[in-house]
Amino acid sequence: MNSPEDPYHRLANGVRKPDPTLGVRPEDRAVVEPVPAAVTEPSRSSEPAHVKPKRERVVLADSRQPSGRMRGRVELEEQTSWGKLLIRDLVKVQLRTSVLLGVLVAVALGVLPALFYFLPSVARFTVIGIPIPWLVLGLLPFPFLFAVGLWYNRLAERHERDFVDMIEN
C-alpha cells in the first residue's frame, strides 16, 4: 500500500498524517543555560569542605519562537515539499469529488433519452397535452443540476475546512 515515494501512512479518507518532524529544527532542542555558582561561606576548619554543585537551568520552551500553529502555514507559504504535498492532496480530493459528481450527472441525464428510446410506451404519455420526454428532458435537468451544484459546493467547503483544520492543528 505504501510506495517508496509515499513514506507516510495514509488514513482511510486519503489524507496523510502530518510528518512528526514537521517544523523541528536542530536548534529547537532544550537549551542549557549556565547559572552562576551559589555563593559559599568560607569553610571552618572543624567542618568538612562542602562544595555545592554548579547549577544549570534547562529551558524546554523558548517563548520567543512562534507557536506551532504557524508551522503549517509557513510550510504552505514557503512551498516546501511538505506544503506542496498538502496542496496536491487537497487538489486530488477536490478533483475526485468533481469527477464523481460529473459522472453522476452524465449517467442520470444520459439514461433518460435511452429510456425513452427503448421504452416507447413511456414516451407516449402526455401531461396537459405535452409529451413526457419534453417535460423530463426540458425541465427536469435544471433543478437536478442546481441540486448537484449545491452538493458539490458543500463537499468542497467541507474538504477545505478539513484541510485548514489539519494545518492549524
For each residue, the residues with C-beta under 8 A, 3 or more apart:
1: 10
2: 6 7 9 10
3: 6
4: 7
5:
6: 2 3 10 16
7: 2 4
8: 16 17 19
9: 2 16 17
10: 1 2 6 14 15 16 17
11: 14 15 16 17
12:
13:
14: 10 11 89 92 93
15: 10 11 89 93 162 166
16: 6 8 9 10 11 85 86 89
17: 8 9 10 11
18: 22 72 166
19: 8 22 82
20:
21: 24
22: 18 19 71 72 75 82
23: 68 71 74 75
24: 21 28
25: 28
26: 29
27:
28: 24 25 65
29: 26
30: 58 59 60
31: 58 59 62
32: 56 57 58 59
33: 56 57 58 59
34: 54 56
35: 54 55 56 57
36:
37: 52 54 55
38: 52 55
39:
40: 43 50 51 52
41:
42:
43: 40 47 48 49 50
44: 47
45:
46:
47: 43 44 50
48: 43
49: 43
50: 40 43 47
51: 40
52: 37 38 40
53:
54: 34 35 37
55: 35 37 38
56: 32 33 34 35
57: 32 33 35
58: 30 31 32 33
59: 30 31 32 33 62
60: 30
61:
62: 31 59 65
63:
64:
65: 28 62
66: 70 71 74
67: 70
68: 23 71
69: 72 73 168 169
70: 66 67 73 74
71: 22 23 66 68 74 75
72: 18 22 69 75 76 86 166 167 168
73: 69 70 76 77 167
74: 23 66 70 71 77 78
75: 22 23 71 72 78 80 82 83 86
76: 72 73 79 83 86 87 167
77: 73 74 83
78: 74 75 83
79: 76 83 84
80: 75 83 84
81: 84 85
82: 19 22 75 85 86
83: 75 76 77 78 79 80 86 87
84: 79 80 81 87 88
85: 16 81 82 88 89
86: 16 72 75 76 82 83 89 90 163 166 167
87: 76 83 84 90 91
88: 84 85 91 92
89: 14 15 16 85 86 92 93
90: 86 87 93 94 159 160 163
91: 87 88 94 95
92: 14 88 89 95 96
93: 14 15 89 90 96 97 159
94: 90 91 97 98 156 159
95: 91 92 98 99
96: 92 93 99 100
97: 93 94 100 101 152 155 156 159
98: 94 95 101 102 152
99: 95 96 102 103
100: 96 97 103 104
101: 97 98 104 105 148 151 152 155
102: 98 99 105 106
103: 99 100 106 107
104: 100 101 107 108 148
105: 101 102 108 109 144 145 148
106: 102 103 109 110
107: 103 104 110 111
108: 104 105 111 112 144
109: 105 106 112 141 144
110: 106 107 113 114
111: 107 108 114 115
112: 108 109 115 116 133 136 137 140
113: 110 116 117 137
114: 110 111 117 118
115: 111 112 118 119 122
116: 112 113 119 120 122 123 133
117: 113 114 120 123
118: 114 115
119: 115 116 122 123
120: 116 117 123 124
121: 124
122: 115 116 119 125 132
123: 116 117 119 120 131 132 133
124: 120 121 131
125: 122 131 132
126: 129 130 131 132
127: 130 132 135
128:
129: 126
130: 126 127 134 135
131: 123 124 125 126 134 135
132: 122 123 125 126 127 135 136
133: 112 116 123 136 137
134: 130 131 137 138
135: 127 130 131 132 138 139 140
136: 112 132 133 139 140
137: 112 113 133 134 140 141
138: 134 135 141
139: 135 136 142 143
140: 112 135 136 137 143 144
141: 109 137 138 144 145
142: 139 145 146
143: 139 140 146 147
144: 105 108 109 140 141 147 148
145: 105 141 142 148 149
146: 142 143 149 150
147: 143 144 150 151
148: 101 104 105 144 145 151 152
149: 145 146 152 153
150: 146 147 153 154
151: 101 147 148 154 155
152: 97 98 101 148 149 155 156
153: 149 150 156 157
154: 150 151 157 158
155: 97 101 151 152 158 159
156: 94 97 152 153 159 160
157: 153 154 160 161
158: 154 155 161 162
159: 90 93 94 97 155 156 162 163
160: 90 156 157 163 164
161: 157 158 164 165
162: 15 158 159 165 166
163: 86 90 159 160 166 167
164: 160 161 167 168
165: 161 162 168 169
166: 15 18 72 86 162 163 169
167: 72 73 76 86 163 164
168: 69 72 164 165
169: 69 165 166
